[in-house]
Amino acid sequence: MDEIKMLCDRIVGLIQPEAVILFSQKAGLDGKISSFKLCVVANGNPAEVEGKIYLSVDCPLPFDVLVYSPEDWERLRADDVSFAGRIYRTGRWLYGAQG
């Protein structure tokens, strides 16, 4: 979990997002986390923000980032059948306030 927290801190310092949410993690047979996925809610073009994250931060574990603009996040998180809605309901908030 230290690697995930470290990556979250780097993302926060880089782009000052509204939220960072852990929504998936995989573990090996030894129980250690082997990869994870983060949802980032941040201002700007989501594709550009995602590219900036991948180009600017590194982590010893493989990771994926899904970026939503604040406007898309607000609209989609309330939809029970959307992926954003599932992340909102089941994800673990690492940064920012849920709600």
N, C-alpha and C positions, 0 to 999 in steps of 0.2 A: 504493500500500500504506500510505502515511502516514495516509490517512483511515480505513482499516480499523483500524489500530493505535490511532488517537485514539479511535475509537468504542469499541473494546474497553476501553481504559483508563477511559473514562467509565462503561461498564457495570460494570466491576469496582469502581469507587469508589461507585457507586450501590447495588448489591445484593450485593456480595461473593459472586459465584457460585463454585461448585466448578470449573467449566470454561467456556471460551468456545472454540468450534471454528468455523473457517471451512470451510463445506462447498460453497460454490458462488460463482463469480464470473464475470461476463461482461465482455468487453472489446470496445471499438469497433474500427473499422477501423484506427485509429491505434495500437492495442495498449494503450491506457490502460483501466484498469478503469472500467466504466460502472455497475455495480451488483454487489451481493454479498449472501450469506445467511450468517447466523450461527446456530449452535446454542448455547444457553445452558443449563447445568445449574445450577439454583439452588433453594434452599429456598423454600417458599411455594406458593400456588396458581399453576400455570403461566399461566393466563389473566391473573391480576392482575399477575404479574411482567412478562409481555409488555406489558401496558398501561402499566405504570410506565416501562418502557424507552422505548416509543414516545412517551410524554408528556413524558419528562424529558431525553432526549438528542436531538441533531440531528446530521446529517452532510451534507456537501455532495453525497454520492453516495446514490442510492436504495439502501435495504437492507431486508431482511426478517430477522425474528428468530423462531426456533422455540425454545420453552422446554420443558424436561423437568424434572420433580422428580428428585432424586437416586435415589429408589426406582424410578421408572419407567425412568430411564436405566440403572441397574444391571440391571434385568430385561430390557429390550429390546435393549441393545447387544450382548448375547451371542447374540441370535437372528439368524442369517445372512440371513434373508429380511425382517427389519424395516428400516424407514428409519433408525432409530437405529443398527442394526448397520452399515449402509452408511456412515453418518456417522462412526462409530467407526473403521472400517477405512480410510476414504479421506480423512477431513477433516484439516485442518491445525490443530493445537493452538495457539491464541494465548495461552491462559491456563489454568493448572491442569496437573495431571499426567495423562498418558494411562495408563489401566490401573486 
